[in-house]
Amino acid sequence: MSRASLRNLVLGMISLVCVGFTAWVAYSLISQPELYRVPIGGPFALSDVDGRPVSEADFSGGYLLVYFGYTYCPDVCPTELATMSSALEALEEAGPAQAARLTPLFVTLDPARDSPAALRAYMAHFHPRFRALTGSDEQIAAMAESYRVIYRRVPTEDGQDYILDHTAYVFLIGPDGRYVTHFTPQEDAAAMSRRLTELIE
């Protein structure tokens, strides 16, 4: 093995370790926020598909079910949004008063491609109470950081486009604006609905 090949191999291994460590830290911060005392959630300033400014103050006194993703997502995002939709439908049947206190939010991580029109068309496939939010790269990055959401562009094989690797948790935020819990992609709609019934007062 040449010296250049060995150097590239070592650099590749270091890169993998760094990526793995970053993912582990992100998972730890989200899965055990009480242990690390890291706040999740907080103020944000975005806009809806009609261009109206939206902030956390607009939802004061209610619960938020927040998911970060993008409309070009091939699998994880539509699956999670469908799960959220089904969970909300089940909650509406089991506890209408609780469901009325819950607003599902979809926050795009890809404002360059997710125009308001694209978001509106995409969200038509999910629960009608969903609010889709967008903003500048800086606004979205600030909100993602406050939720400990990690995302990055990954070029497609042909180099003509990109996908986004991103945290795929669903966050439940309480009426006081504070983190209550989160749901992983492994939890189905029935499990999500049961937990929401238990947690929403």
C-alpha positions in Angstrom: 0.0 0.0 0.0 1.4 3.4 -1.0 1.9 6.2 1.5 -0.9 8.2 -0.1 -3.3 5.3 0.1 -2.4 4.7 3.7 -2.9 8.4 4.5 -6.3 8.4 2.8 -7.3 5.2 4.7 -6.4 6.8 8.0 -8.2 10.1 7.2 -11.3 8.1 6.2 -11.3 6.1 9.4 -10.9 9.4 11.4 -13.8 10.9 9.5 -16.0 7.8 10.2 -15.1 8.0 13.9 -16.0 11.7 14.0 -19.3 11.2 12.3 -20.2 8.3 14.6 -19.2 10.3 17.7 -21.3 13.3 16.5 -24.3 11.0 15.9 -23.9 9.4 19.3 -23.7 12.7 21.1 -26.8 13.9 19.2 -28.7 10.8 20.2 -27.6 11.0 23.8 -28.6 14.7 24.1 -32.1 14.0 22.7 -32.7 10.6 24.4 -31.5 11.7 27.8 -32.0 15.5 28.1 -32.5 15.3 31.8 -29.1 13.6 32.2 -27.2 16.2 30.1 -29.4 19.1 31.1 -29.5 20.3 27.6 -32.7 22.2 26.7 -34.6 21.1 23.6 -36.9 23.5 21.8 -37.4 27.2 22.4 -38.2 30.4 20.5 -38.3 30.4 16.7 -39.2 32.8 13.9 -40.3 31.2 10.6 -43.2 31.7 8.1 -46.1 29.6 6.9 -47.0 28.6 3.3 -48.9 31.9 2.9 -45.9 34.0 3.9 -47.2 34.9 7.3 -44.7 35.1 10.2 -45.0 32.3 12.7 -43.3 32.0 16.1 -43.7 29.8 19.2 -45.9 32.5 20.7 -48.6 31.6 18.1 -49.0 28.3 19.9 -48.9 29.4 23.5 -51.0 27.3 25.7 -51.2 24.4 23.3 -49.0 21.4 22.5 -46.8 21.1 19.5 -45.8 17.9 17.6 -42.7 19.0 15.6 -40.9 17.2 12.8 -38.0 18.4 10.7 -37.7 17.1 7.1 -38.0 18.0 3.5 -40.4 17.2 0.6 -37.8 15.5 -1.6 -37.1 13.0 1.2 -37.6 9.5 -0.4 -38.8 7.5 2.6 -38.3 8.5 6.2 -40.2 11.9 6.0 -43.4 10.6 4.4 -43.4 7.7 6.7 -43.1 9.8 9.8 -45.6 12.3 8.6 -48.1 9.5 7.9 -47.4 8.1 11.4 -48.1 11.5 12.9 -51.3 11.9 10.9 -52.6 8.4 11.9 -51.7 9.1 15.6 -53.6 12.4 15.5 -56.6 10.7 13.9 -56.6 8.1 16.7 -56.2 10.8 19.3 -59.2 12.7 17.8 -61.3 9.6 18.3 -60.0 8.7 21.8 -59.7 12.2 23.2 -61.1 15.0 21.1 -60.3 17.6 23.7 -56.7 16.5 23.9 -56.4 16.4 20.1 -57.7 20.0 19.9 -54.8 21.1 22.0 -52.2 19.6 19.7 -50.8 21.2 16.6 -48.5 19.2 14.2 -45.7 21.1 12.6 -43.6 20.2 9.6 -40.4 22.3 9.4 -38.5 22.1 6.1 -34.8 21.7 6.3 -34.5 22.4 2.6 -36.0 25.9 1.9 -34.1 26.2 -1.4 -36.3 23.5 -3.0 -39.3 23.5 -0.6 -41.1 26.6 -1.9 -44.4 27.5 -0.2 -46.3 26.0 -3.2 -44.3 22.8 -2.9 -44.9 22.6 0.8 -48.7 23.2 0.4 -49.0 20.5 -2.3 -46.9 18.0 -0.2 -48.8 18.5 3.0 -52.1 17.9 1.2 -51.2 14.2 1.6 -51.3 14.3 5.4 -53.5 15.4 8.2 -55.3 18.7 7.4 -54.3 20.3 10.7 -50.6 20.1 9.8 -48.8 23.5 9.6 -45.8 23.6 7.3 -43.1 26.2 8.1 -40.2 27.5 6.2 -37.7 30.4 6.4 -34.2 31.5 5.6 -31.3 29.1 5.9 -30.3 31.0 9.1 -33.8 30.9 10.7 -34.1 27.2 10.0 -30.6 26.4 11.2 -31.3 28.3 14.4 -34.5 26.3 15.1 -32.8 23.0 14.2 -30.0 23.8 16.6 -32.4 24.5 19.4 -34.0 21.1 18.8 -30.6 19.4 18.5 -31.5 18.4 15.0 -28.5 17.6 12.8 -28.7 17.7 9.0 -26.3 17.8 6.1 -26.4 17.7 2.3 -25.3 14.5 0.6 -24.7 14.6 -3.2 -26.5 12.0 -5.3 -24.4 9.4 -7.2 -24.6 11.4 -10.4 -23.6 14.6 -8.6 -26.6 16.4 -10.1 -28.7 16.7 -6.9 -28.6 16.0 -3.2 -30.5 14.4 -0.4 -30.4 15.4 3.3 -29.3 13.2 6.1 -31.2 14.5 9.1 -32.4 13.6 12.6 -35.8 11.9 12.3 -37.3 12.4 15.7 -40.8 13.8 16.4 -40.8 16.2 19.3 -43.7 16.9 21.7 -43.5 20.4 23.2 -45.7 21.4 26.1 -48.0 24.5 26.6 -45.1 26.2 28.4 -42.9 25.8 25.3 -40.7 23.2 27.0 -39.7 19.7 25.7 -42.0 16.9 27.0 -40.7 13.9 25.1 -39.8 12.6 21.6 -40.8 9.7 19.4 -38.4 7.7 17.3 -39.0 6.3 13.8 -39.4 2.8 15.4 -42.6 3.9 17.1 -45.8 3.3 15.2 -49.0 5.4 15.1 -50.7 3.3 17.8 -47.7 3.7 20.2 -47.5 7.4 19.5 -51.2 7.9 20.0 -51.1 6.0 23.4 -48.3 8.2 24.6 -50.0 11.4 23.5 -53.1 10.4 25.4 -51.1 9.9 28.5 -49.1 13.1 28.2 -51.5 15.7 26.9 -53.5 17.2 29.8 
